[in-house]
Amino acid sequence: MEFYEILQGILDERGLNVSEAARMCGLPDGTVRSIFVRKQKNVALEVAFKLSEGLGVSLERLNGLPEKDAAKPTPEERLLALFRQLNEEGQEKLIDSADDLVESGKYIKSPAARMGREA
């Protein structure tokens, strides 16, 4: 499978369009769009790294290779990937919700962590 086909599959899985994916990855819209227009078989390493990080997928997956130690993402990685999919208003709501959870005290890991937050 070619790079552009793999990337299209990832975008489809996440319900993202080209503009959303470009924003999440910190790439110009035209850079991501050209991958599809030119039906690119490969891309520059810098672009691949940004796509990998922004979309939360491994470089192996982007290149159609078997993933090594395909570990489940950590909760932090999953939250960041979800955060990046939200528009500005959604991001603010997520931050507000996290603030509410922390402020309630009910979900703090330990009293020491709570004290460190207040300092």
Secondary structure as the mmCIF struct_conf table of DSSP 4:
data_model
#
loop_
_struct_conf.conf_type_id
_struct_conf.id
_struct_conf.beg_label_comp_id
_struct_conf.beg_label_asym_id
_struct_conf.beg_label_seq_id
_struct_conf.end_label_comp_id
_struct_conf.end_label_asym_id
_struct_conf.end_label_seq_id
HELX_RH_AL_P HELX_RH_AL_P1 PHE A 3 ARG A 14
TURN_TY1_P TURN_TY1_P1 GLY A 15 GLY A 15
HELX_RH_AL_P HELX_RH_AL_P2 VAL A 18 CYS A 25
TURN_TY1_P TURN_TY1_P2 GLY A 26 GLY A 26
HELX_RH_AL_P HELX_RH_AL_P3 ASP A 29 VAL A 37
TURN_TY1_P TURN_TY1_P3 ARG A 38 LYS A 39
BEND BEND1 LYS A 41 LYS A 41
HELX_RH_AL_P HELX_RH_AL_P4 LEU A 45 LEU A 55
TURN_TY1_P TURN_TY1_P4 GLY A 56 GLY A 56
HELX_RH_AL_P HELX_RH_AL_P5 LEU A 59 LEU A 62
TURN_TY1_P TURN_TY1_P5 ASN A 63 GLY A 64
HELX_LH_PP_P HELX_LH_PP_P1 LEU A 65 GLU A 67
TURN_TY1_P TURN_TY1_P6 LYS A 68 ASP A 69
HELX_LH_PP_P HELX_LH_PP_P2 ALA A 71 THR A 74
HELX_RH_AL_P HELX_RH_AL_P6 PRO A 75 GLN A 85
BEND BEND2 LEU A 86 LEU A 86
HELX_RH_AL_P HELX_RH_AL_P7 GLU A 88 SER A 104
BEND BEND3 GLY A 105 GLY A 105
TURN_TY1_P TURN_TY1_P7 LYS A 106 TYR A 107
BEND BEND4 LYS A 109 LYS A 109
HELX_RH_AL_P HELX_RH_AL_P8 PRO A 111 GLU A 118
#
